[in-house]
Amino acid sequence: MFYSISGKIVFSDTSSVALECGGVAFKCSVTLNTFKNLGNIGEEARLYTYLSVSENSLELFGFYDEQELEFFKLLLGVSGVGPKAAVAILSQNTPSALALSIAAGDIKAITRAQGVGPKIAQRVVLELKDKMSKLAPQRLSSEETFSAQQVSMGGNISEAVSALVSLGFSAADAAKALSNADASLRVEDLVKIGLKQLY
């Protein structure tokens, strides 16, 4: 119904923003990342929108860019993930970081989102893992796309990323650290390379 809304910011907090368009103010629920990227009250802004229709309510969600909106829709396609959980996940993870976490099977990164438990995080990884490596290059930076493809293909890179995640690093940081590594190296050597990049 709504593709995007452009207008003056008349209200803003960490979970919602209202944009005034032609005398009407539209209030949108937003992620923390969208909130951080918007301007101050009185400034002009654009939000890409998604209208959630339920039996008892209509709720408009707004996103800073189309990439975040696309990931929101992907999350809604996961069984058990509703709009609030999707917003929580995207408030904790940027789209590129979430793509790498899913590709690496980093459930901990997803459960950091408020109200998202291990079972939901496992479903997100299970149902979206194959999709992460198929994202068009323009949706992630070339480095992020390459990292996501490496991790999702499995093999030594994936094992090394998992090892680094078990040491406490995020999947996004681990994959980035190994983005230029030779995938034919042993897992132990890849972990060493990753550690050098991360410290």
mmCIF file of the C-alpha atoms, coordinates in Angstrom:
data_MODEL
# 
_entry.id   MODEL 
# 
loop_
_atom_site.group_PDB 
_atom_site.id 
_atom_site.type_symbol 
_atom_site.label_atom_id 
_atom_site.label_alt_id 
_atom_site.label_comp_id 
_atom_site.label_asym_id 
_atom_site.label_entity_id 
_atom_site.label_seq_id 
_atom_site.pdbx_PDB_ins_code 
_atom_site.Cartn_x 
_atom_site.Cartn_y 
_atom_site.Cartn_z 
_atom_site.occupancy 
_atom_site.B_iso_or_equiv 
_atom_site.pdbx_formal_charge 
_atom_site.auth_seq_id 
_atom_site.auth_comp_id 
_atom_site.auth_asym_id 
_atom_site.auth_atom_id 
_atom_site.pdbx_PDB_model_num 
ATOM 1   C CA . MET A 1 1   ? 0.000  0.000   0.000  1.00 0.00 ? 1   MET A CA 1 
ATOM 2   C CA . PHE A 1 2   ? 2.763  2.448   0.968  1.00 0.00 ? 2   PHE A CA 1 
ATOM 3   C CA . TYR A 1 3   ? 6.184  2.239   -0.724 1.00 0.00 ? 3   TYR A CA 1 
ATOM 4   C CA . SER A 1 4   ? 7.809  5.116   1.113  1.00 0.00 ? 4   SER A CA 1 
ATOM 5   C CA . ILE A 1 5   ? 6.930  8.256   3.043  1.00 0.00 ? 5   ILE A CA 1 
ATOM 6   C CA . SER A 1 6   ? 8.817  11.533  2.824  1.00 0.00 ? 6   SER A CA 1 
ATOM 7   C CA . GLY A 1 7   ? 8.238  14.499  5.073  1.00 0.00 ? 7   GLY A CA 1 
ATOM 8   C CA . LYS A 1 8   ? 9.284  16.545  8.073  1.00 0.00 ? 8   LYS A CA 1 
ATOM 9   C CA . ILE A 1 9   ? 10.164 14.719  11.287 1.00 0.00 ? 9   ILE A CA 1 
ATOM 10  C CA . VAL A 1 10  ? 7.664  15.878  13.936 1.00 0.00 ? 10  VAL A CA 1 
ATOM 11  C CA . PHE A 1 11  ? 8.268  13.144  16.507 1.00 0.00 ? 11  PHE A CA 1 
ATOM 12  C CA . SER A 1 12  ? 11.143 10.777  17.145 1.00 0.00 ? 12  SER A CA 1 
ATOM 13  C CA . ASP A 1 13  ? 12.240 8.262   19.760 1.00 0.00 ? 13  ASP A CA 1 
ATOM 14  C CA . THR A 1 14  ? 14.273 5.062   19.677 1.00 0.00 ? 14  THR A CA 1 
ATOM 15  C CA . SER A 1 15  ? 11.303 2.947   18.575 1.00 0.00 ? 15  SER A CA 1 
ATOM 16  C CA . SER A 1 16  ? 9.119  5.211   16.430 1.00 0.00 ? 16  SER A CA 1 
ATOM 17  C CA . VAL A 1 17  ? 9.212  8.236   14.153 1.00 0.00 ? 17  VAL A CA 1 
ATOM 18  C CA . ALA A 1 18  ? 6.409  10.450  12.820 1.00 0.00 ? 18  ALA A CA 1 
ATOM 19  C CA . LEU A 1 19  ? 6.739  12.159  9.433  1.00 0.00 ? 19  LEU A CA 1 
ATOM 20  C CA . GLU A 1 20  ? 4.370  14.938  8.423  1.00 0.00 ? 20  GLU A CA 1 
ATOM 21  C CA . CYS A 1 21  ? 3.242  14.702  4.802  1.00 0.00 ? 21  CYS A CA 1 
ATOM 22  C CA . GLY A 1 22  ? 0.679  17.158  3.450  1.00 0.00 ? 22  GLY A CA 1 
ATOM 23  C CA . GLY A 1 23  ? -0.645 18.028  6.880  1.00 0.00 ? 23  GLY A CA 1 
ATOM 24  C CA . VAL A 1 24  ? -0.912 14.414  8.030  1.00 0.00 ? 24  VAL A CA 1 
ATOM 25  C CA . ALA A 1 25  ? 1.679  12.873  10.360 1.00 0.00 ? 25  ALA A CA 1 
ATOM 26  C CA . PHE A 1 26  ? 2.372  9.167   9.815  1.00 0.00 ? 26  PHE A CA 1 
ATOM 27  C CA . LYS A 1 27  ? 3.840  7.353   12.816 1.00 0.00 ? 27  LYS A CA 1 
ATOM 28  C CA . CYS A 1 28  ? 6.145  4.453   11.940 1.00 0.00 ? 28  CYS A CA 1 
ATOM 29  C CA . SER A 1 29  ? 7.754  1.880   14.188 1.00 0.00 ? 29  SER A CA 1 
ATOM 30  C CA . VAL A 1 30  ? 11.487 1.837   13.432 1.00 0.00 ? 30  VAL A CA 1 
ATOM 31  C CA . THR A 1 31  ? 14.618 -0.132  14.239 1.00 0.00 ? 31  THR A CA 1 
ATOM 32  C CA . LEU A 1 32  ? 17.358 1.394   16.354 1.00 0.00 ? 32  LEU A CA 1 
ATOM 33  C CA . ASN A 1 33  ? 19.596 1.485   13.269 1.00 0.00 ? 33  ASN A CA 1 
ATOM 34  C CA . THR A 1 34  ? 16.988 3.508   11.356 1.00 0.00 ? 34  THR A CA 1 
ATOM 35  C CA . PHE A 1 35  ? 16.562 5.860   14.294 1.00 0.00 ? 35  PHE A CA 1 
ATOM 36  C CA . LYS A 1 36  ? 20.327 6.496   14.404 1.00 0.00 ? 36  LYS A CA 1 
ATOM 37  C CA . ASN A 1 37  ? 20.413 7.295   10.671 1.00 0.00 ? 37  ASN A CA 1 
ATOM 38  C CA . LEU A 1 38  ? 17.562 9.803   10.713 1.00 0.00 ? 38  LEU A CA 1 
ATOM 39  C CA . GLY A 1 39  ? 17.938 13.507  11.338 1.00 0.00 ? 39  GLY A CA 1 
ATOM 40  C CA . ASN A 1 40  ? 16.492 15.661  14.094 1.00 0.00 ? 40  ASN A CA 1 
ATOM 41  C CA . ILE A 1 41  ? 12.948 16.909  14.610 1.00 0.00 ? 41  ILE A CA 1 
ATOM 42  C CA . GLY A 1 42  ? 12.136 19.539  11.974 1.00 0.00 ? 42  GLY A CA 1 
ATOM 43  C CA . GLU A 1 43  ? 14.383 17.984  9.331  1.00 0.00 ? 43  GLU A CA 1 
ATOM 44  C CA . GLU A 1 44  ? 13.220 16.207  6.179  1.00 0.00 ? 44  GLU A CA 1 
ATOM 45  C CA . ALA A 1 45  ? 13.480 12.423  5.960  1.00 0.00 ? 45  ALA A CA 1 
ATOM 46  C CA . ARG A 1 46  ? 12.314 9.459   3.920  1.00 0.00 ? 46  ARG A CA 1 
ATOM 47  C CA . LEU A 1 47  ? 11.285 6.053   5.237  1.00 0.00 ? 47  LEU A CA 1 
ATOM 48  C CA . TYR A 1 48  ? 10.680 2.920   3.177  1.00 0.00 ? 48  TYR A CA 1 
ATOM 49  C CA . THR A 1 49  ? 7.581  1.373   4.655  1.00 0.00 ? 49  THR A CA 1 
ATOM 50  C CA . TYR A 1 50  ? 5.824  -1.892  5.405  1.00 0.00 ? 50  TYR A CA 1 
ATOM 51  C CA . LEU A 1 51  ? 2.192  -2.024  6.509  1.00 0.00 ? 51  LEU A CA 1 
ATOM 52  C CA . SER A 1 52  ? 1.488  -4.857  8.940  1.00 0.00 ? 52  SER A CA 1 
ATOM 53  C CA . VAL A 1 53  ? -2.163 -5.900  8.993  1.00 0.00 ? 53  VAL A CA 1 
ATOM 54  C CA . SER A 1 54  ? -3.482 -8.031  11.845 1.00 0.00 ? 54  SER A CA 1 
ATOM 55  C CA . GLU A 1 55  ? -6.958 -8.860  13.101 1.00 0.00 ? 55  GLU A CA 1 
ATOM 56  C CA . ASN A 1 56  ? -6.984 -6.027  15.609 1.00 0.00 ? 56  ASN A CA 1 
ATOM 57  C CA . SER A 1 57  ? -4.587 -3.416  14.244 1.00 0.00 ? 57  SER A CA 1 
ATOM 58  C CA . LEU A 1 58  ? -2.715 -1.762  11.412 1.00 0.00 ? 58  LEU A CA 1 
ATOM 59  C CA . GLU A 1 59  ? 0.913  -0.860  12.090 1.00 0.00 ? 59  GLU A CA 1 
ATOM 60  C CA . LEU A 1 60  ? 3.289  0.987   9.805  1.00 0.00 ? 60  LEU A CA 1 
ATOM 61  C CA . PHE A 1 61  ? 7.005  0.147   9.936  1.00 0.00 ? 61  PHE A CA 1 
ATOM 62  C CA . GLY A 1 62  ? 9.642  2.482   8.514  1.00 0.00 ? 62  GLY A CA 1 
ATOM 63  C CA . PHE A 1 63  ? 13.192 1.766   7.368  1.00 0.00 ? 63  PHE A CA 1 
ATOM 64  C CA . TYR A 1 64  ? 16.117 4.011   6.511  1.00 0.00 ? 64  TYR A CA 1 
ATOM 65  C CA . ASP A 1 65  ? 16.915 2.138   3.290  1.00 0.00 ? 65  ASP A CA 1 
ATOM 66  C CA . GLU A 1 66  ? 15.500 -0.591  1.066  1.00 0.00 ? 66  GLU A CA 1 
ATOM 67  C CA . GLN A 1 67  ? 18.118 -3.103  2.240  1.00 0.00 ? 67  GLN A CA 1 
ATOM 68  C CA . GLU A 1 68  ? 16.828 -3.030  5.807  1.00 0.00 ? 68  GLU A CA 1 
ATOM 69  C CA . LEU A 1 69  ? 13.229 -3.286  4.561  1.00 0.00 ? 69  LEU A CA 1 
ATOM 70  C CA . GLU A 1 70  ? 14.148 -6.339  2.490  1.00 0.00 ? 70  GLU A CA 1 
ATOM 71  C CA . PHE A 1 71  ? 15.746 -8.062  5.496  1.00 0.00 ? 71  PHE A CA 1 
ATOM 72  C CA . PHE A 1 72  ? 12.657 -7.213  7.565  1.00 0.00 ? 72  PHE A CA 1 
ATOM 73  C CA . LYS A 1 73  ? 10.503 -9.009  4.991  1.00 0.00 ? 73  LYS A CA 1 
ATOM 74  C CA . LEU A 1 74  ? 12.889 -11.979 4.945  1.00 0.00 ? 74  LEU A CA 1 
ATOM 75  C CA . LEU A 1 75  ? 12.649 -12.273 8.723  1.00 0.00 ? 75  LEU A CA 1 
ATOM 76  C CA . LEU A 1 76  ? 8.844  -12.122 8.593  1.00 0.00 ? 76  LEU A CA 1 
ATOM 77  C CA . GLY A 1 77  ? 8.971  -15.150 6.294  1.00 0.00 ? 77  GLY A CA 1 
ATOM 78  C CA . VAL A 1 78  ? 10.566 -17.219 9.058  1.00 0.00 ? 78  VAL A CA 1 
ATOM 79  C CA . SER A 1 79  ? 8.045  -19.258 11.052 1.00 0.00 ? 79  SER A CA 1 
ATOM 80  C CA . GLY A 1 80  ? 7.540  -17.782 14.504 1.00 0.00 ? 80  GLY A CA 1 
ATOM 81  C CA . VAL A 1 81  ? 9.047  -14.370 13.684 1.00 0.00 ? 81  VAL A CA 1 
ATOM 82  C CA . GLY A 1 82  ? 6.595  -11.490 13.906 1.00 0.00 ? 82  GLY A CA 1 
ATOM 83  C CA . PRO A 1 83  ? 7.121  -7.776  13.215 1.00 0.00 ? 83  PRO A CA 1 
ATOM 84  C CA . LYS A 1 84  ? 8.304  -6.986  16.754 1.00 0.00 ? 84  LYS A CA 1 
ATOM 85  C CA . ALA A 1 85  ? 10.911 -9.760  16.740 1.00 0.00 ? 85  ALA A CA 1 
ATOM 86  C CA . ALA A 1 86  ? 12.092 -8.727  13.265 1.00 0.00 ? 86  ALA A CA 1 
ATOM 87  C CA . VAL A 1 87  ? 12.511 -5.127  14.439 1.00 0.00 ? 87  VAL A CA 1 
ATOM 88  C CA . ALA A 1 88  ? 14.393 -6.310  17.532 1.00 0.00 ? 88  ALA A CA 1 
ATOM 89  C CA . ILE A 1 89  ? 16.789 -8.395  15.417 1.00 0.00 ? 89  ILE A CA 1 
ATOM 90  C CA . LEU A 1 90  ? 17.448 -5.511  13.013 1.00 0.00 ? 90  LEU A CA 1 
ATOM 91  C CA . SER A 1 91  ? 17.900 -3.103  15.916 1.00 0.00 ? 91  SER A CA 1 
ATOM 92  C CA . GLN A 1 92  ? 20.707 -5.311  17.208 1.00 0.00 ? 92  GLN A CA 1 
ATOM 93  C CA . ASN A 1 93  ? 22.239 -6.154  13.806 1.00 0.00 ? 93  ASN A CA 1 
ATOM 94  C CA . THR A 1 94  ? 22.727 -4.165  10.628 1.00 0.00 ? 94  THR A CA 1 
ATOM 95  C CA . PRO A 1 95  ? 21.568 -6.061  7.515  1.00 0.00 ? 95  PRO A CA 1 
ATOM 96  C CA . SER A 1 96  ? 25.146 -6.869  6.470  1.00 0.00 ? 96  SER A CA 1 
ATOM 97  C CA . ALA A 1 97  ? 26.108 -8.071  9.962  1.00 0.00 ? 97  ALA A CA 1 
ATOM 98  C CA . LEU A 1 98  ? 22.931 -10.165 10.132 1.00 0.00 ? 98  LEU A CA 1 
ATOM 99  C CA . ALA A 1 99  ? 23.688 -11.737 6.742  1.00 0.00 ? 99  ALA A CA 1 
ATOM 100 C CA . LEU A 1 100 ? 27.134 -12.802 7.925  1.00 0.00 ? 100 LEU A CA 1 
ATOM 101 C CA . SER A 1 101 ? 25.786 -14.073 11.262 1.00 0.00 ? 101 SER A CA 1 
ATOM 102 C CA . ILE A 1 102 ? 23.175 -16.195 9.489  1.00 0.00 ? 102 ILE A CA 1 
ATOM 103 C CA . ALA A 1 103 ? 25.701 -17.516 6.963  1.00 0.00 ? 103 ALA A CA 1 
ATOM 104 C CA . ALA A 1 104 ? 28.055 -18.472 9.800  1.00 0.00 ? 104 ALA A CA 1 
ATOM 105 C CA . GLY A 1 105 ? 25.285 -19.966 11.937 1.00 0.00 ? 105 GLY A CA 1 
ATOM 106 C CA . ASP A 1 106 ? 26.045 -17.471 14.711 1.00 0.00 ? 106 ASP A CA 1 
ATOM 107 C CA . ILE A 1 107 ? 22.920 -17.959 16.837 1.00 0.00 ? 107 ILE A CA 1 
ATOM 108 C CA . LYS A 1 108 ? 24.350 -15.903 19.717 1.00 0.00 ? 108 LYS A CA 1 
ATOM 109 C CA . ALA A 1 109 ? 24.417 -12.751 17.594 1.00 0.00 ? 109 ALA A CA 1 
ATOM 110 C CA . ILE A 1 110 ? 20.700 -13.154 16.873 1.00 0.00 ? 110 ILE A CA 1 
ATOM 111 C CA . THR A 1 111 ? 19.687 -13.955 20.459 1.00 0.00 ? 111 THR A CA 1 
ATOM 112 C CA . ARG A 1 112 ? 21.192 -10.641 21.587 1.00 0.00 ? 112 ARG A CA 1 
ATOM 113 C CA . ALA A 1 113 ? 17.995 -9.079  20.247 1.00 0.00 ? 113 ALA A CA 1 
ATOM 114 C CA . GLN A 1 114 ? 15.433 -8.417  22.968 1.00 0.00 ? 114 GLN A CA 1 
ATOM 115 C CA . GLY A 1 115 ? 12.812 -11.155 23.218 1.00 0.00 ? 115 GLY A CA 1 
ATOM 116 C CA . VAL A 1 116 ? 14.501 -13.489 20.718 1.00 0.00 ? 116 VAL A CA 1 
ATOM 117 C CA . GLY A 1 117 ? 15.406 -16.888 22.141 1.00 0.00 ? 117 GLY A CA 1 
ATOM 118 C CA . PRO A 1 118 ? 17.587 -19.720 20.813 1.00 0.00 ? 118 PRO A CA 1 
ATOM 119 C CA . LYS A 1 119 ? 14.704 -21.544 19.100 1.00 0.00 ? 119 LYS A CA 1 
ATOM 120 C CA . ILE A 1 120 ? 13.724 -18.502 17.034 1.00 0.00 ? 120 ILE A CA 1 
ATOM 121 C CA . ALA A 1 121 ? 17.394 -17.766 16.269 1.00 0.00 ? 121 ALA A CA 1 
ATOM 122 C CA . GLN A 1 122 ? 17.898 -21.341 15.053 1.00 0.00 ? 122 GLN A CA 1 
ATOM 123 C CA . ARG A 1 123 ? 14.885 -21.022 12.749 1.00 0.00 ? 123 ARG A CA 1 
ATOM 124 C CA . VAL A 1 124 ? 16.245 -17.756 11.335 1.00 0.00 ? 124 VAL A CA 1 
ATOM 125 C CA . VAL A 1 125 ? 19.581 -19.421 10.544 1.00 0.00 ? 125 VAL A CA 1 
ATOM 126 C CA . LEU A 1 126 ? 17.995 -22.601 9.193  1.00 0.00 ? 126 LEU A CA 1 
ATOM 127 C CA . GLU A 1 127 ? 15.435 -20.900 6.951  1.00 0.00 ? 127 GLU A CA 1 
ATOM 128 C CA . LEU A 1 128 ? 17.548 -17.996 5.668  1.00 0.00 ? 128 LEU A CA 1 
ATOM 129 C CA . LYS A 1 129 ? 21.063 -19.430 5.405  1.00 0.00 ? 129 LYS A CA 1 
ATOM 130 C CA . ASP A 1 130 ? 20.767 -20.423 1.751  1.00 0.00 ? 130 ASP A CA 1 
ATOM 131 C CA . LYS A 1 131 ? 19.384 -17.006 0.820  1.00 0.00 ? 131 LYS A CA 1 
ATOM 132 C CA . MET A 1 132 ? 22.310 -15.026 2.222  1.00 0.00 ? 132 MET A CA 1 
ATOM 133 C CA . SER A 1 133 ? 24.778 -16.077 -0.498 1.00 0.00 ? 133 SER A CA 1 
ATOM 134 C CA . LYS A 1 134 ? 22.246 -15.265 -3.232 1.00 0.00 ? 134 LYS A CA 1 
ATOM 135 C CA . LEU A 1 135 ? 21.813 -11.610 -2.329 1.00 0.00 ? 135 LEU A CA 1 
ATOM 136 C CA . ALA A 1 136 ? 22.540 -9.314  -5.263 1.00 0.00 ? 136 ALA A CA 1 
ATOM 137 C CA . PRO A 1 137 ? 25.882 -7.498  -4.984 1.00 0.00 ? 137 PRO A CA 1 
ATOM 138 C CA . GLN A 1 138 ? 24.210 -4.084  -4.740 1.00 0.00 ? 138 GLN A CA 1 
ATOM 139 C CA . ARG A 1 139 ? 22.430 -5.144  -1.557 1.00 0.00 ? 139 ARG A CA 1 
ATOM 140 C CA . LEU A 1 140 ? 25.674 -5.701  0.318  1.00 0.00 ? 140 LEU A CA 1 
ATOM 141 C CA . SER A 1 141 ? 29.097 -4.221  -0.268 1.00 0.00 ? 141 SER A CA 1 
ATOM 142 C CA . SER A 1 142 ? 31.384 -6.376  -2.427 1.00 0.00 ? 142 SER A CA 1 
ATOM 143 C CA . GLU A 1 143 ? 33.438 -7.344  0.631  1.00 0.00 ? 143 GLU A CA 1 
ATOM 144 C CA . GLU A 1 144 ? 30.362 -8.321  2.623  1.00 0.00 ? 144 GLU A CA 1 
ATOM 145 C CA . THR A 1 145 ? 28.875 -10.289 -0.269 1.00 0.00 ? 145 THR A CA 1 
ATOM 146 C CA . PHE A 1 146 ? 32.162 -12.179 -0.747 1.00 0.00 ? 146 PHE A CA 1 
ATOM 147 C CA . SER A 1 147 ? 32.382 -12.950 2.967  1.00 0.00 ? 147 SER A CA 1 
ATOM 148 C CA . ALA A 1 148 ? 28.780 -14.174 3.120  1.00 0.00 ? 148 ALA A CA 1 
ATOM 149 C CA . GLN A 1 149 ? 29.323 -16.395 0.080  1.00 0.00 ? 149 GLN A CA 1 
ATOM 150 C CA . GLN A 1 150 ? 32.535 -17.849 1.539  1.00 0.00 ? 150 GLN A CA 1 
ATOM 151 C CA . VAL A 1 151 ? 30.924 -18.604 4.869  1.00 0.00 ? 151 VAL A CA 1 
ATOM 152 C CA . SER A 1 152 ? 27.718 -20.071 3.407  1.00 0.00 ? 152 SER A CA 1 
ATOM 153 C CA . MET A 1 153 ? 29.650 -22.369 1.052  1.00 0.00 ? 153 MET A CA 1 
ATOM 154 C CA . GLY A 1 154 ? 31.068 -24.190 4.074  1.00 0.00 ? 154 GLY A CA 1 
ATOM 155 C CA . GLY A 1 155 ? 34.531 -25.704 4.046  1.00 0.00 ? 155 GLY A CA 1 
ATOM 156 C CA . ASN A 1 156 ? 37.546 -24.421 5.921  1.00 0.00 ? 156 ASN A CA 1 
ATOM 157 C CA . ILE A 1 157 ? 36.496 -20.770 5.882  1.00 0.00 ? 157 ILE A CA 1 
ATOM 158 C CA . SER A 1 158 ? 33.176 -21.631 7.505  1.00 0.00 ? 158 SER A CA 1 
ATOM 159 C CA . GLU A 1 159 ? 34.863 -23.809 10.122 1.00 0.00 ? 159 GLU A CA 1 
ATOM 160 C CA . ALA A 1 160 ? 37.395 -21.091 10.891 1.00 0.00 ? 160 ALA A CA 1 
ATOM 161 C CA . VAL A 1 161 ? 34.640 -18.496 11.278 1.00 0.00 ? 161 VAL A CA 1 
ATOM 162 C CA . SER A 1 162 ? 32.775 -20.850 13.630 1.00 0.00 ? 162 SER A CA 1 
ATOM 163 C CA . ALA A 1 163 ? 35.961 -21.332 15.648 1.00 0.00 ? 163 ALA A CA 1 
ATOM 164 C CA . LEU A 1 164 ? 36.438 -17.568 15.956 1.00 0.00 ? 164 LEU A CA 1 
ATOM 165 C CA . VAL A 1 165 ? 32.790 -17.150 16.951 1.00 0.00 ? 165 VAL A CA 1 
ATOM 166 C CA . SER A 1 166 ? 33.291 -19.740 19.708 1.00 0.00 ? 166 SER A CA 1 
ATOM 167 C CA . LEU A 1 167 ? 36.169 -17.577 20.963 1.00 0.00 ? 167 LEU A CA 1 
ATOM 168 C CA . GLY A 1 168 ? 33.767 -14.685 21.432 1.00 0.00 ? 168 GLY A CA 1 
ATOM 169 C CA . PHE A 1 169 ? 34.039 -12.749 18.167 1.00 0.00 ? 169 PHE A CA 1 
ATOM 170 C CA . SER A 1 170 ? 30.966 -11.849 16.122 1.00 0.00 ? 170 SER A CA 1 
ATOM 171 C CA . ALA A 1 171 ? 30.379 -13.705 12.874 1.00 0.00 ? 171 ALA A CA 1 
ATOM 172 C CA . ALA A 1 172 ? 30.543 -10.419 10.976 1.00 0.00 ? 172 ALA A CA 1 
ATOM 173 C CA . ASP A 1 173 ? 33.985 -9.541  12.388 1.00 0.00 ? 173 ASP A CA 1 
ATOM 174 C CA . ALA A 1 174 ? 35.279 -13.097 11.927 1.00 0.00 ? 174 ALA A CA 1 
ATOM 175 C CA . ALA A 1 175 ? 34.126 -13.302 8.313  1.00 0.00 ? 175 ALA A CA 1 
ATOM 176 C CA . LYS A 1 176 ? 35.577 -9.869  7.558  1.00 0.00 ? 176 LYS A CA 1 
ATOM 177 C CA . ALA A 1 177 ? 38.914 -10.890 9.081  1.00 0.00 ? 177 ALA A CA 1 
ATOM 178 C CA . LEU A 1 178 ? 39.030 -13.894 6.735  1.00 0.00 ? 178 LEU A CA 1 
ATOM 179 C CA . SER A 1 179 ? 37.612 -12.176 3.651  1.00 0.00 ? 179 SER A CA 1 
ATOM 180 C CA . ASN A 1 180 ? 40.983 -12.185 1.870  1.00 0.00 ? 180 ASN A CA 1 
ATOM 181 C CA . ALA A 1 181 ? 42.248 -15.513 3.208  1.00 0.00 ? 181 ALA A CA 1 
ATOM 182 C CA . ASP A 1 182 ? 43.045 -18.502 1.014  1.00 0.00 ? 182 ASP A CA 1 
ATOM 183 C CA . ALA A 1 183 ? 40.182 -20.980 1.476  1.00 0.00 ? 183 ALA A CA 1 
ATOM 184 C CA . SER A 1 184 ? 42.541 -23.890 0.737  1.00 0.00 ? 184 SER A CA 1 
ATOM 185 C CA . LEU A 1 185 ? 44.537 -23.297 3.947  1.00 0.00 ? 185 LEU A CA 1 
ATOM 186 C CA . ARG A 1 186 ? 44.043 -25.523 6.972  1.00 0.00 ? 186 ARG A CA 1 
ATOM 187 C CA . VAL A 1 187 ? 41.424 -24.438 9.506  1.00 0.00 ? 187 VAL A CA 1 
ATOM 188 C CA . GLU A 1 188 ? 44.132 -23.932 12.156 1.00 0.00 ? 188 GLU A CA 1 
ATOM 189 C CA . ASP A 1 189 ? 46.053 -21.590 9.860  1.00 0.00 ? 189 ASP A CA 1 
ATOM 190 C CA . LEU A 1 190 ? 42.905 -19.666 8.954  1.00 0.00 ? 190 LEU A CA 1 
ATOM 191 C CA . VAL A 1 191 ? 42.075 -19.189 12.632 1.00 0.00 ? 191 VAL A CA 1 
ATOM 192 C CA . LYS A 1 192 ? 45.582 -17.806 13.227 1.00 0.00 ? 192 LYS A CA 1 
ATOM 193 C CA . ILE A 1 193 ? 45.162 -15.387 10.319 1.00 0.00 ? 193 ILE A CA 1 
ATOM 194 C CA . GLY A 1 194 ? 41.790 -14.323 11.698 1.00 0.00 ? 194 GLY A CA 1 
ATOM 195 C CA . LEU A 1 195 ? 43.166 -13.730 15.169 1.00 0.00 ? 195 LEU A CA 1 
ATOM 196 C CA . LYS A 1 196 ? 45.974 -11.561 13.782 1.00 0.00 ? 196 LYS A CA 1 
ATOM 197 C CA . GLN A 1 197 ? 43.416 -9.426  11.944 1.00 0.00 ? 197 GLN A CA 1 
ATOM 198 C CA . LEU A 1 198 ? 41.122 -9.147  14.956 1.00 0.00 ? 198 LEU A CA 1 
ATOM 199 C CA . TYR A 1 199 ? 43.790 -8.140  17.499 1.00 0.00 ? 199 TYR A CA 1 
# 
